Amino acid sequence: MGEATGIPGLRPHRLRHTYTTRLREGGADPAQIQALLGHASLDTIGRHFRAGRTEQAAAVEHVFEQ
């Protein structure tokens, strides 16, 4: 898929992961994301919720600034 578009390494799962991440970063509720992806369980989408160090630090900072 990626080679045909000129984007090496692009795969359908990577697009799905990006979609999920953008929804999460935009504030979508995990249950909404679950429904949009068609997963039976919230556990299934958990792998899409891995936050990097910068995102983790920003989340902690946001909570304790309030």
Secondary structure, DSSP 4 states (H G I P E B T S, - for coil): -HHHHT-TT--HHHHHHHHHHHHHHTT--HHHHHHHHT-S-HHHHGGGGPPPHHHHHHHHHHHHH-
